[in-house]
Amino acid sequence: MKKLHVLFSLFVIAAFVLAACGGGGGGKPADLLADIKQRGYILVSTDPNYEPQSFLNTEGKRPADSICPTDALTTAEMQGFDVDVASAIGKALGVETCFATPNWDVITAGNWADKWDVSVGSMTVTTERQKVLDFSTPYYYTPAVIAVGADSGFTSLDDLAGKALCVGTATTYETWLTGGDLGLPAASIYAQAPAGATAVPLETDQECAQAIEAGRTDFVGYITSETVVDANIAAGMPVVKLGSAVFSEDLAAAFDKSSVLSTASLLAEVNKIFAAMHADGSLSALSNQWFGVDLTQAPN
């Protein structure tokens, strides 16, 4: 009887120690990756108006069994290249992927207050952003181009001297146009902004094309990813590309340095996922599906 009592006491003590160390599975997560796996979903910030990278699926409906927060969107309600990349991350982690859609300037500013876990939104890696965000290895690369109205008559970058161009707020396109430090390698910058050109910022650069289509005339063109301009032209918007690329961007997933829970293991896991997707060709396949070209290889 005494031996049984001693064994029972040892069992209680061991159970207490395991619970205190999180061994029961319901304790405080050790880091953000553990928290994501414990709750069963990853919350990704991305742009709901950035076709073909990420945009709303107007025909999609929230699945009844989704565990995404009620104020988040599900994979059924979003579509695009970034959406598919984010979904692949969730699948590899064994969790559901959910989407938050804060303004771009809020995402790039860092200090997310733990409102979402990661940004998979075609974010360019810059030295300024690296002060507040950590970045994965790039998952694809895009040229930045200028588009103008199809009937504008402009044929060269010099034609835009002193003109107003539309840009997304807090984007690399705004930085380039206003003469700021892009924070990119010199080899990635192919041209300087037109002399005296001014910026008209809108919430996202996709809205620039939509504004031109709607007849807005306070700017003559816009700067964005070539993938966006190609999609605008394919959709029948009255715009054309002006010249060649003005700079090239390395695009990566971003993590908040001020996260309460450490993001180090999540960042490492995402890097592994991207490496596997590069190796097995699934990233290339997604790029070809959404852009009609493989943009997953670094430019020479």
FENNORVEN-V927194 format. One record per residue. N is the residue number from 1. OMEGA is omega in degrees with one decimal (* if undefined). NEAR is the number of other ideal C-beta (glycine too) atoms within 10 Angstrom. D_CENTER is the distance of its C-alpha to the mean C-alpha in Angstrom with 2 decimals. Layout:
[[N & OMEGA & NEAR & D_CENTER] [N & OMEGA & NEAR & D_CENTER]]
This chain:
[[1 & -179.6 & 5 & 63.58] [2 & 179.4 & 6 & 62.77] [3 & 178.6 & 7 & 60.64] [4 & 179.8 & 8 & 58.68] [5 & 179.3 & 9 & 58.13] [6 & 178.9 & 10 & 56.87] [7 & 179.2 & 10 & 54.51] [8 & 179.8 & 10 & 53.16] [9 & 178.3 & 10 & 52.63] [10 & 179.1 & 10 & 50.76] [11 & 179.4 & 10 & 48.53] [12 & -179.6 & 10 & 47.71] [13 & -179.9 & 10 & 46.92] [14 & 179.2 & 11 & 44.67] [15 & 178.7 & 12 & 42.79] [16 & 179.7 & 10 & 42.34] [17 & 179.6 & 10 & 41.01] [18 & 178.8 & 13 & 38.50] [19 & -179.8 & 13 & 37.29] [20 & -179.8 & 10 & 36.98] [21 & -179.5 & 10 & 34.87] [22 & -177.4 & 14 & 32.53] [23 & -179.9 & 12 & 34.37] [24 & 177.3 & 10 & 34.78] [25 & -177.8 & 8 & 31.07] [26 & -178.6 & 9 & 30.85] [27 & 179.8 & 14 & 30.87] [28 & -179.2 & 9 & 28.31] [29 & -176.7 & 16 & 25.35] [30 & -177.9 & 14 & 25.40] [31 & -175.7 & 14 & 21.69] [32 & 178.2 & 23 & 18.32] [33 & 178.4 & 22 & 18.37] [34 & 179.1 & 17 & 21.88] [35 & 179.3 & 18 & 21.00] [36 & -178.6 & 22 & 18.36] [37 & 179.9 & 15 & 21.01] [38 & -178.5 & 15 & 23.69] [39 & 174.6 & 15 & 22.15] [40 & 176.2 & 13 & 20.98] [41 & 173.8 & 20 & 17.38] [42 & -177.9 & 27 & 13.91] [43 & -173.5 & 21 & 12.07] [44 & 174.3 & 29 & 8.29] [45 & 178.3 & 25 & 6.79] [46 & -174.3 & 28 & 5.20] [47 & 179.5 & 27 & 7.42] [48 & -177.4 & 19 & 10.78] [49 & -176.8 & 15 & 12.13] [50 & -179.8 & 25 & 10.24] [51 & 12.3 & 21 & 12.47] [52 & -179.3 & 21 & 12.45] [53 & -178.7 & 27 & 8.72] [54 & 179.5 & 27 & 8.74] [55 & -175.6 & 19 & 11.94] [56 & 171.1 & 17 & 14.73] [57 & -172.9 & 16 & 17.34] [58 & 179.7 & 7 & 20.44] [59 & -177.4 & 8 & 22.66] [60 & 178.8 & 14 & 20.84] [61 & 179.8 & 9 & 22.47] [62 & 178.4 & 14 & 21.60] [63 & -178.2 & 13 & 23.49] [64 & -176.9 & 5 & 26.46] [65 & -179.8 & 6 & 25.79] [66 & 175.5 & 17 & 22.18] [67 & 176.4 & 12 & 21.88] [68 & 174.8 & 22 & 18.65] [69 & -175.1 & 13 & 19.45] [70 & 179.9 & 6 & 21.15] [71 & 178.0 & 9 & 18.76] [72 & 177.0 & 19 & 15.70] [73 & 179.8 & 23 & 15.05] [74 & 178.3 & 19 & 15.81] [75 & 177.9 & 23 & 14.81] [76 & -176.1 & 14 & 17.91] [77 & 179.0 & 21 & 16.72] [78 & 176.0 & 25 & 13.40] [79 & 179.5 & 21 & 13.06] [80 & -178.6 & 23 & 11.35] [81 & -179.9 & 24 & 10.04] [82 & 179.0 & 29 & 6.54] [83 & 179.4 & 29 & 8.84] [84 & 177.0 & 22 & 11.35] [85 & 178.5 & 30 & 9.55] [86 & 178.5 & 27 & 8.73] [87 & 178.1 & 20 & 12.32] [88 & 176.7 & 20 & 13.66] [89 & 179.6 & 24 & 12.61] [90 & 179.6 & 21 & 14.43] [91 & -179.9 & 13 & 17.29] [92 & 179.1 & 15 & 17.80] [93 & -179.6 & 19 & 18.03] [94 & -179.1 & 9 & 20.37] [95 & 175.7 & 17 & 18.69] [96 & 176.5 & 20 & 17.39] [97 & 179.6 & 25 & 13.71] [98 & -173.8 & 24 & 13.28] [99 & 169.5 & 27 & 10.81] [100 & -175.2 & 20 & 11.00] [101 & 176.8 & 20 & 10.42] [102 & 177.1 & 16 & 11.34] [103 & -176.3 & 15 & 11.74] [104 & -177.9 & 22 & 9.40] [105 & 176.9 & 14 & 12.29] [106 & -179.8 & 13 & 12.52] [107 & -175.7 & 23 & 9.15] [108 & -179.0 & 21 & 9.95] [109 & -176.7 & 15 & 13.51] [110 & -177.8 & 18 & 13.19] [111 & -174.4 & 12 & 16.02] [112 & -178.3 & 23 & 14.22] [113 & 176.7 & 9 & 17.63] [114 & 179.8 & 14 & 16.34] [115 & 172.0 & 12 & 15.14] [116 & -170.3 & 21 & 12.15] [117 & -172.6 & 26 & 11.70] [118 & 172.2 & 26 & 8.28] [119 & 169.5 & 26 & 4.68] [120 & -171.8 & 31 & 2.93] [121 & 178.5 & 25 & 1.32] [122 & -179.7 & 24 & 3.97] [123 & 177.0 & 25 & 5.02] [124 & 176.3 & 27 & 8.71] [125 & 177.4 & 19 & 10.85] [126 & -179.6 & 19 & 13.74] [127 & -179.9 & 10 & 16.80] [128 & -179.9 & 14 & 16.53] [129 & -179.8 & 21 & 13.15] [130 & 175.8 & 14 & 14.61] [131 & -176.5 & 10 & 17.28] [132 & -177.5 & 15 & 15.35] [133 & 169.2 & 25 & 12.42] [134 & -175.7 & 19 & 12.77] [135 & 171.9 & 21 & 10.71] [136 & 167.7 & 25 & 11.11] [137 & -179.9 & 15 & 12.79] [138 & 174.9 & 17 & 10.97] [139 & 168.3 & 28 & 10.35] [140 & -172.0 & 26 & 11.06] [141 & 179.7 & 17 & 12.47] [142 & 172.0 & 23 & 13.11] [143 & 173.1 & 18 & 16.00] [144 & -177.2 & 27 & 15.95] [145 & 174.8 & 22 & 18.91] [146 & 173.4 & 28 & 21.07] [147 & 178.5 & 27 & 22.22] [148 & 176.6 & 24 & 25.42] [149 & -175.4 & 18 & 27.60] [150 & -178.9 & 12 & 29.43] [151 & -174.9 & 8 & 32.76] [152 & -177.4 & 18 & 32.05] [153 & 178.9 & 9 & 34.15] [154 & -178.6 & 17 & 31.88] [155 & -178.6 & 11 & 31.94] [156 & 178.7 & 10 & 30.76] [157 & -178.9 & 18 & 28.61] [158 & 178.9 & 10 & 31.86] [159 & -175.8 & 17 & 32.49] [160 & 178.1 & 23 & 29.71] [161 & 178.5 & 12 & 31.53] [162 & -178.6 & 10 & 31.94] [163 & 176.5 & 16 & 29.83] [164 & 177.8 & 15 & 27.04] [165 & -179.4 & 23 & 23.58] [166 & 178.1 & 26 & 20.73] [167 & 171.4 & 24 & 17.32] [168 & 179.9 & 26 & 14.32] [169 & 176.0 & 17 & 14.99] [170 & 177.6 & 19 & 13.65] [171 & 173.7 & 22 & 12.12] [172 & 179.6 & 27 & 13.51] [173 & 176.1 & 30 & 15.52] [174 & 179.7 & 20 & 17.30] [175 & -179.8 & 21 & 18.03] [176 & -175.6 & 23 & 19.50] [177 & -176.9 & 25 & 21.58] [178 & 175.0 & 13 & 22.98] [179 & 178.8 & 11 & 23.98] [180 & 178.9 & 12 & 21.88] [181 & -179.1 & 10 & 21.03] [182 & -177.6 & 20 & 17.88] [183 & 178.5 & 15 & 17.97] [184 & 174.4 & 20 & 17.70] [185 & -178.4 & 10 & 20.53] [186 & -178.4 & 6 & 23.35] [187 & -179.3 & 10 & 23.35] [188 & -178.4 & 17 & 19.92] [189 & -172.3 & 15 & 21.35] [190 & -176.4 & 13 & 23.70] [191 & 174.9 & 14 & 25.00] [192 & -178.8 & 11 & 25.60] [193 & 177.7 & 22 & 25.07] [194 & -178.6 & 19 & 28.13] [195 & 175.0 & 10 & 30.83] [196 & 178.9 & 9 & 30.93] [197 & -179.3 & 21 & 27.92] [198 & -176.0 & 13 & 26.42] [199 & 170.4 & 19 & 23.08] [200 & -175.5 & 17 & 22.71] [201 & 170.4 & 19 & 19.41] [202 & -173.3 & 17 & 18.02] [203 & 174.0 & 14 & 15.27] [204 & -178.6 & 22 & 12.95] [205 & 175.2 & 28 & 14.16] [206 & 179.0 & 24 & 14.57] [207 & 177.7 & 19 & 17.21] [208 & 179.2 & 27 & 19.08] [209 & -179.9 & 25 & 19.94] [210 & 178.3 & 15 & 20.84] [211 & 176.9 & 17 & 23.05] [212 & 179.0 & 24 & 24.85] [213 & -179.9 & 15 & 25.48] [214 & 176.0 & 8 & 26.93] [215 & 179.0 & 7 & 29.28] [216 & -171.8 & 14 & 27.95] [217 & -178.2 & 9 & 29.78] [218 & 169.7 & 8 & 28.96] [219 & -173.1 & 21 & 26.70] [220 & -178.9 & 21 & 27.35] [221 & -178.0 & 25 & 23.96] [222 & -179.9 & 30 & 20.29] [223 & -180.0 & 28 & 17.88] [224 & 175.4 & 26 & 14.56] [225 & 177.6 & 27 & 13.16] [226 & 178.9 & 20 & 16.11] [227 & 179.6 & 24 & 14.37] [228 & 179.6 & 26 & 14.23] [229 & 177.8 & 25 & 17.82] [230 & 178.9 & 17 & 19.03] [231 & 178.1 & 23 & 17.86] [232 & 180.0 & 24 & 19.54] [233 & 179.9 & 16 & 22.68] [234 & 179.8 & 11 & 22.77] [235 & 176.9 & 12 & 22.66] [236 & 177.8 & 8 & 25.68] [237 & -174.3 & 17 & 24.44] [238 & -178.3 & 15 & 27.07] [239 & 175.3 & 22 & 25.14] [240 & 174.7 & 18 & 25.50] [241 & 178.5 & 16 & 23.85] [242 & 177.5 & 21 & 25.79] [243 & -177.0 & 17 & 26.55] [244 & -177.1 & 12 & 24.28] [245 & 178.2 & 19 & 20.99] [246 & 170.3 & 21 & 21.12] [247 & -179.2 & 23 & 18.66] [248 & -174.7 & 19 & 16.28] [249 & 170.3 & 25 & 12.78] [250 & -172.1 & 20 & 11.64] [251 & -172.1 & 24 & 7.93] [252 & 171.0 & 24 & 7.05] [253 & -176.7 & 28 & 5.92] [254 & -177.6 & 27 & 7.27] [255 & -174.9 & 22 & 10.37] [256 & 177.4 & 24 & 12.76] [257 & -176.3 & 14 & 16.04] [258 & 178.2 & 12 & 17.97] [259 & 178.8 & 21 & 17.32] [260 & 177.1 & 10 & 20.82] [261 & -179.1 & 18 & 20.47] [262 & 178.6 & 15 & 19.79] [263 & -172.3 & 22 & 16.41] [264 & -177.3 & 14 & 18.16] [265 & 176.4 & 14 & 18.98] [266 & 177.0 & 27 & 15.62] [267 & 179.3 & 20 & 14.09] [268 & -179.4 & 12 & 17.09] [269 & 177.8 & 16 & 16.74] [270 & 176.4 & 26 & 13.16] [271 & 177.4 & 16 & 14.61] [272 & -179.7 & 13 & 17.51] [273 & 178.7 & 22 & 15.60] [274 & 178.5 & 23 & 13.84] [275 & 179.5 & 14 & 17.32] [276 & -179.6 & 13 & 18.94] [277 & 173.0 & 20 & 16.72] [278 & -174.5 & 17 & 17.43] [279 & -176.1 & 9 & 21.05] [280 & 176.0 & 10 & 21.73] [281 & -177.3 & 12 & 20.21] [282 & 175.2 & 16 & 17.89] [283 & 177.3 & 25 & 14.82] [284 & -179.8 & 17 & 17.23] [285 & 178.5 & 14 & 18.42] [286 & 178.3 & 24 & 15.14] [287 & 178.5 & 23 & 14.64] [288 & 179.6 & 14 & 18.24] [289 & -172.9 & 11 & 17.96] [290 & -175.5 & 22 & 15.31] [291 & -177.3 & 20 & 16.07] [292 & -179.8 & 13 & 19.63] [293 & 179.5 & 12 & 19.19] [294 & -179.9 & 14 & 17.96] [295 & -175.2 & 24 & 15.28] [296 & 178.8 & 22 & 14.74] [297 & -179.1 & 12 & 17.68] [298 & 178.7 & 10 & 17.70] [299 & 179.9 & 13 & 19.74] [300 & * & 4 & 23.31]]
